[in-house]
Structures are given as structure tokens and as C-alpha cells.
Amino acid sequence: MRIEESWGGIVGTQGRAPGRRLGVAAVVLLVVGGAVGCAGGLAGYGFTPTRVMTSDHMRPTLSAGGSLVVNTLAPGVERGDVVLFDGSAWGERGVVVERAVAVGGDRISYAPGDRTLTLNGKPLEEPYVLDGDPVAGSVGAFSVTVPKDRLFLLGDTRGDSADSRYRMRLTEGGTVPVSAVKGTVVDEGHPLVVGFRMTVFAGAAVLLAGAVTGFASLRLRRRAGAAAAQPAYAGHSAP
């Protein structure tokens, strides 16, 4: 291809600088990669943050010192969900983790001698509690009809959990308003968490591709510039 000089630099016969398309592609890749990476980071670590469990009252599900992932985008709370909520609902500072065993409209009860709690007139199956003892630590008989938009919360280590059973004089039947919930606790392998955080790696990969493309574009431009700077000997022959 014939190389010509112009005020804009070295161009080809069609007026395009060598490597121009690669340069444009590099810019696009860098912008897209940055946007995707930032979005993934915000969603993966902003909307599904990782926290550290500070006590053992949720064993065996969660142990002190272990990490937990909170889904702050959860549309609501269902029975059995482990939730992170504002401790001020119980007169405490910071946030608290407990399991929702009953929701608005449910009736949860216990009578001394029972082997399980009773939910809406039926024994409540709770395979997640420590040592398979859901009534450990119970302070006596109770029967609570959970008000609308509130939750009855218990720890999985029933013998060592200052949960709704011990808060009945502080709030409505020891319950907590749904509005106090910050999010539900999910596994790190939850599809939402994995999807968000993989987006970060996808963004990084696109950024890398942009950097490589930009480097290739720069090399093409330099080679073209060096070739144009060489003196032309066309038509000359050695004596």
C-alpha cells in the first residue's frame, strides 16, 4: 500500500492511519470493561456484602468468625430465612442475625414438655437447630400470634440465643418489624451472588482485551511512522 504524508500524520491511500480501527476498538473495550467491572463490583459487593459472624448462637448454620453473605435485594422474608436486621428493634446496637420461624399471621407456641414448637397448630420441623433440640433454653410456655409485617425470630443454637423468647416484654410478642431487616443470609454459591461477582471478572477480562488491542494499535502506528521516515532509494542503482 502507498504511504502518503498529510497534516494528520501518516495515512494510507484511503486516508486512515494504520492501527486506527484497533485504537477505536481498544477505547471501546476499555470503556465497556470498566463499566461492566464497576457495575459488577457495586452489585456483587454492595448489594450482596460479606460480613463476619460475631457469635455462636446460629450454630451449626453459622459459627463465630465465619463469613456470611447478605442479599439486600431480597423481595421479602419467608419462614426459615436467616435474616440480618437492625438491632435497635430489640434495643441493641449494630445488626443482629436470627432465623425467622414465624411471619405475620402465624401463631407460634410452646408448652413445657413439648419436643417441638407448634406453628399454626402443627409441630414445627426444624432440621437446622443444633443437636436437634428446638426447645432448648425455652423460658416457659408461650403463645404468640405474629402481627402483620413482623417476624418471630430464633437462633439455631436454642440453648444459647437471646431471641424472641426473651424479648416479649420489649416488643409485640418479641417480634421484629420486617422494615428492620437489612437482608437475608445466603450461601456464597447463590446464583445471584455468583452472577454479580463473575461480572467483575468479566469486566477485568474485557479491560485486558482493551489493553492488548491498544498496545497492538500503538505498535502498528509506530511501525508505519518508522517506515515513512526511511529515505526512499527507489530508482537508484549501485555503480
Secondary structure, 3 states (H helix, E strand, C coil): CCCEEECCEEECCCCCCCCHHHHHHHHHHHHHHHHHHHHHHHHHHHHCCEEECCCCCCCCCCCCCCEEEEECCCCCCCCCCEEEEEHHHHCCCCEEEEEEEEECCCEEEECCCCCCCEECCEECCCCCCHHHCCCCCCCCCEEEECCCCEEEEECCCHHHCCCHHHCCCCCHHHCEEHHHEEEEEECCCCHHHHHHHHHHHHHHHHHHHHHHHHHHHHHHHHHHHHHHHCCCCCCCCCC
